[in-house]
Amino acid sequence: MDSLTQIVLGAACGEVVAGRKIGNRAMIWGAVAGTIPDLDVLSNLFASEMFALAFHRGISHSLLFAFVAPLLLAYGVKRLYDSGLYERKTWKVGITFFWFILFSLPIILGDFSNGISAISIVFLLILVGLVVLMRFTYWKRPLKVVQMNYGRWYLLFFISIITHPFLDCCTSYGTQLFQPFSDTRIAWDNIAVADPAYTVPFMIPLIIAAFFRQNLRVRSILNWTGIGLSSLYMVWTISNKLHANKVFEQSLEAEAIPYERYRVTPTILNNFLWSGVAETDSAYYLGLYSILDEEEVFSPLSRIAKNHHLIAGHENDPDIQTLTWFSDDYYALFINKDSVLQYNDMRYGTFDGDASSQDKFIFYFLLTEENGELKASQRDAEQPEFSQQMFIDFWERIQGIKKAPAVD
């Protein structure tokens, strides 16, 4: 999920493991650990687009990394506190700056990579507020003795890191849990990559808890309240997912569409509106369904031809192989209005369920031939983003479609 959510989850895990021993420092080190897997976005700085696409949520999100990285982190942090360095004023300033850079990198390099969005700005502003809060709560009461052995440090970092990839598995992007032994992407498709209804109720009790002394029971109650609310919401998303699957199957059967496989995923920022894609031998069928719809049906079911023949002879080109693997073979091609070959990742569908325009596909790449190979690049930076009207239509669609009145 988004970086802010992973920071909150990591901080909550740190508080569970060591909050009574080291107070807000447990939250901070948990947040650091929860951020570390997403530092794979640094590959955006020096690697090609396709390498960065494949590398993200790879080895740093694996089970192996979750077991091995805490060995080094626990050793380093324990040595830090044993040395007494953390009490020096210059260290306080430096570590505060370090937190901000560490926490903001995934947002800046990840969310901003395709242009600054309103969502990214909101996330970054919240992050600035959290870092300021950490600065004052962290150093408010000096910690003379850190009663943390190596085993507890390891547990703090392990729990904070391993929850990160498992939360990412709940999204549709996919997580390579079994790297380096397998590049299979695990995706359970039950929550959007950013969902404020999950993050905000989780974050608020955690922030309030940071103002209480570490030995007060209310601090633990607040933290567990946030964990409980987020967990209940996650259970609710799974229930919605199962229901949406059933509705999509019924919708396909009602239209007599002989599908081979399908995927149903939540749309961005909510868990009410679901997008479905079904594959046949020559086409995909896309549809939207809101659990607030009065009729349980995915509508409209738009047909999009696969057009896989457009890359005939280029199936083994490196960029095409990466895209095919990344999209789990859910892709369609067409020549866009600029006479450029466009590769659409059908798992994410279109913004409003209508596939009549090339600009409506949420996740796509442009393919151009270079030295006899097809090379992929994401949408042009000059291409306009989604319009305000599209977001208004999106919000209205979330609220559901009313039944047409019966005609006498």
Order of alpha helices (4+ residues) and beta strands (2+ residues): alpha-alpha-alpha-alpha-alpha-alpha-alpha-alpha-alpha-beta-beta-beta-beta-alpha-beta-beta-beta-beta-alpha
